[in-house]
Structures are given as C-alpha cells and as structure tokens.
Amino acid sequence: MLFSRRPFLQFWRPRLNSALPRVSRLVLWALLATLLPAAMVHAAAEDPIERVSRATAFVKQTPAGEGTAFCIDPAGLFITNVHVLNGLNMLATVPLVLDSGTPNERTVMARSLSSNNEWDLALLKVDSDQELPFLPMLPAEDEPALGTEVRAFGFPFGTLVDARNPSITMNQGRVSSLGRDEAGILETIRFDAVVNFGNSGGPLVDSKGRVVGVVTAKMAPPADRTSFAVSLPRLREFLSQPGLGLHVDPIPWKDRGEAADFHIGLVTDFGSQKYRPTRPDRIELDLSADSGQTWQTSVAAVPDDAKEVVIQAVADPREEIKLLVRRGQGPQLKPGELVPLTDRVIAPKVKGRLSDAARLIRIPDDKVQIELRSGGAPRMLAADLVDGEKYLPDGTWNASVVHIDDPHVGFIQARIRGLTGDTVVRTIQLTFPLAERPLYAGFPGDPMQLDKEGPVDAISIQVGLEGQVTFAVGVMAQTPESPAGGGPADATDDEGLPAAPQLRDITGLMVQFPFGQVPPGEHSLAGPFVRVNGRMWHYATPATQEHPPNLLPMELAEGTWDCDIARDYAAGTTEKELQKNEVQIEKTEQGIALTLSTPAGKRASYRLRFHPVEPTAESP
C-alpha cells in the first residue's frame, strides 16, 4: 500500500499545532519530514505481489522439466517439485533464473539437497554472497480456510511460448477443499486458480504474500480449474528431515549375487539458521529383488560430519528365482500359457540358466536355440536341455518358441532409513536396474543380421498363421542410384533436360497380409515377428527409412527361385497333406510369391524354404 502525504498532513497539522509549543512543533515536523519518506519506501517495497515475484525463480531444465521454484530463506533455500527436476541426482545442479523476463534477470546455479517423491517436494540451495528475497510462510498455528483468496505464481509453458525466459504469471482463485490424513493433518489444498505445466513448484500465497502451499498438479479439462498444492505441514516436516540419496555402480547380471558398494549420500546442513534437519546416527539399507516379498537389511553407523556412508550388500541373494515361462505365441494370453518355474541350470554345456535366456526356440533337426539376454544364441539338441519337456512339450507351432521372464528379476528395490536412537528421521525408497539384462537381446528396430554374408542362397521361414499371408522373394522395390564416380547429381540429357535418375533394384523378402487380420507369426512384447533363417524379424517395426518395414532387404543368389513348404500343425483339418487352396505360388521375372491360406481359416504353422533352382541342362 502506498501512503499519500497530503491527507496525512491535513489530518494531523491542526491537532499538533494546538497541542504543542512552537519549538516542540518545529522539532516534531523536522522528525516527521525525515521518517515519512523512508516509511513510504518501505511500504512500497513490501507490496505482496512484488515481493512474491522477486522471490520466485524460473527452473530452466529441459522442455520436460521446466517449472517454478521459490525462495523460503535469505540463505538461498528454494522449494520446487520433484517432477520439475526431471530425475536430478542429489547435489547435482540446476539453473534458476531470478527476475525472469525482466531487464534484471540473472541465472544462478542451485544444488539439490533433498527430495521427497511421495510428497513431490524438492529443496535447492543457491550459494550467494547476498541475502536473497524470500517469502514468509503462514504461521504454523494458522491454516487457510474454505473460500480463502489465494494466488498462484509461476511460469506456465516455460520457454515454449517464444523460446525466451518467460515473465512471471499470477492467477487468482479461492481454496475449494482441504485434504487431511487419518490424523487430521492438512495434506493437500485444492483451489480454483488456473495453473498449467510450468506452474509446478511455484508458491501458492494468500493476499498478504504468505506461502500457504506448493503448487503441484491440476486436473485435465474440463476440470482444468481444479488445481492442487502441497500443504505447509508437509513442507515443514520435509524441511526437518535430512537429505538422503543412493548411488551404486551398475551391477552386471552375472554378479548379482556378489557384494557391491552402496554409497548413501547424507545432507544435514542446509546452510540456514532457521531450517536445521535432524542428523541421524545410523543408516539402515533394505534391499529386495522380488518386489518387496523378501528384504535383506544392512546397518552402518554415521560418523561425525560424514557426508556419505558406504554399505556393502548383495543386490540379489536369492538362490531360487520364480520365472514365468510363456508358451503361447498369440497376441492374447490363454489359460496355461504362463508357467511358473524355478531358475536353474538348463544347459550344462554352456552353463546357461533359465533366467539367462530371453527365449528358447525350436529349430529343425530336433535342436533348440537359446537366445541369451547378453546377446548370444547357442544351439544344441533339445534332448540336452535339463527337464526340457517342462517348457518345450512338443514341436507344434504354438510351443516352438518360449518366452522367459520374471517381473521381479533385474530390478532391485532399495529402502533407506536414517535413525536417531529409535526414531526414524527420514525414509526414502527407489528402484534401480541390474545391468546387462535387457528384456530382449536385440532392439526390435535394429536391422536383422543374417548368418551368411554375401548373396543368400536359401531363406528358411517359420510362421504361425490364422488366415492368410503372402511371402515374396525377389526384386521388391527400386531406389535412385547414387551418382557414380562422384559425378554431379543434377546431370542432364542430350537436350539439356534433367536426366532420368538411374534406379537400383532392392532385392529381399517381403511379407503381406489382409488388413484387419491378426498379424502372422509369433507375438512378443515388441510386436509380431517371424523366424528367418533362425533369426527374429519384427516386420512391423521399421529399421530404416529407405524401405517399408515389411521388406527385409538382402542380396540374393542369381537364378530362378522356388519354394518348398511343409505344414507342421493345423487346427482346421486332420489331413496331413496340403489342401488344394492352401498354397498358391506365382512366379514372374521379378521373383516368386507364395500365398498361404490356413484350412477353415483356423490356426496353422508352416515351414518354408525359398531357394534358387538349378538350371536344367538342355539336350544337344
């Protein structure tokens, strides 16, 4: 509020003149003339909107992590949301823009001291030689009431508007609901001021500019005037707790049962006279490799002034791992297709365990290929697998490939507790992966590599099908040839017109099927695939932009190609021989096309082998 000097003098001059002697009046007027301008400047500086604007900073991370933070202590403590920091590690830095969008804007670096994922709160520290503008909080004995007028400050949309640091925005509303926990403590504040992404982490203040909450989320349209903030009781409790963090070097899958160093970071000095978290005297580390079904606990004392505690522990001590083995290959799971098995050595010759494999694939000659998660693919006789009949019951198409996985294996849950005496002063939980155990050995979008280099003289395909599919081998497309010898790309013909580009044939294998039909082949989490020369080809995932995804380019041996076909299984017939309309073959100068139509449109499985035909010797 700004004071006006004229009404003040008009009111007090006659009263002072009549009540005081002349000398006293002169002294008093001189004193007022000195103090009044200073009081007016102080009042102007205390304008709530200006104070909140100066104490609120733009968090300049990435488009997925921009947001708002605000200062709560002149020592440089800032509050924001965890999700704004986009996975920032403890003591890592993030840029804050003070006075963003104004001529006085400046960027400072802030360190992450503490975070609470459950409450979506994070504490940052800016080291500054000067005291920074900060916001007072609503006193602990007070809390906002329904209908209280509130204002949300922040930087909605960040730099998306014009790529420059944005100016601060204020939206006004009222408290519409107060959410409490079972003990009656205020947890969340619902209010009807409009906020958007970028407002996250900003202050929610009352009409006096006092913080009443931390903006954290909003409802989607049409309820976009329903917004949420974390309450002050939660914020104060967060500020009383030490910062805890965990760092562990990647643990290879093969070393999951060996002891590893777990580095637990500890922050108990926020550099503030007001906010001093409780320092724990010991740390407890709980680890679980089966989604919390079992835990192992390690304890370490916290030395004086220590900023890190190192605990040695085994990431995954289980001797038995319950795995889920999926036999079926259709897009939908069927009863009996998920089989629980205990991890064990299944291939003594390669020391391979069931949990080391991503898939087991039947291949011709009663052999099995084991696709390891580390990337290898050894082959062996099916009879050499230990208890192989449990997961490879027969050779039909719907049991020819087995997927092996366990939702628990490969991910470790960690729970860290800081204790002072018997009191838990802070608990954090997080999950981290073990290294070298991807879901599949090769990413589906990677180009499929065939065993043979140079021209391919045989293409073997294993495919399960319900309906119809066409496989074609030969010249599938053409692409412009690059200029030879580095010549100009804009060559002209004899008449000076642009010359027609030279086209190069693209040869290979193509798969096509009717729109709306269940895709042929087998189905993994990455989509449908067929086996080509024993390798997995995800034909629905593009590997490059040079050709459609259902084309597998390869150099083919010269000659006229033919195809051999055998059916292994058919649900629509008891006949072992191929039926009249089950196979159609079309040969052209460009290649060969084979169309399969399963009996009665029901499930069937086939083995195909495309190969060039030996030329027949002509009679003299």
PyMOL commands that set and color helices and strands:
alter all, ss='L'
color gray80, all
select helices_A, chain A and resi 5-19+22-45+48-55+82-85+158-160+232-239+253-255+348-350+354-356+382-384+388-390+397-399+484-486+599-601
alter helices_A, ss='H'
color red, helices_A
select strands_A, chain A and resi 56-59+67-73+77-80+93-98+106-116+121-126+149-154+169-180+186-191+203-205+211-218+227-231+243-247+259-267+282-288+296-301+308-314+322-326+338-342+345-347+352-353+357-363+367-372+379-381+401-405+411-420+423-433+459-465+468-480+503-512+522-524+527-532+535-537+551-553+561-570+583-588+591-597+604-612
alter strands_A, ss='S'
color yellow, strands_A
deselect
rebuild
show_as cartoon
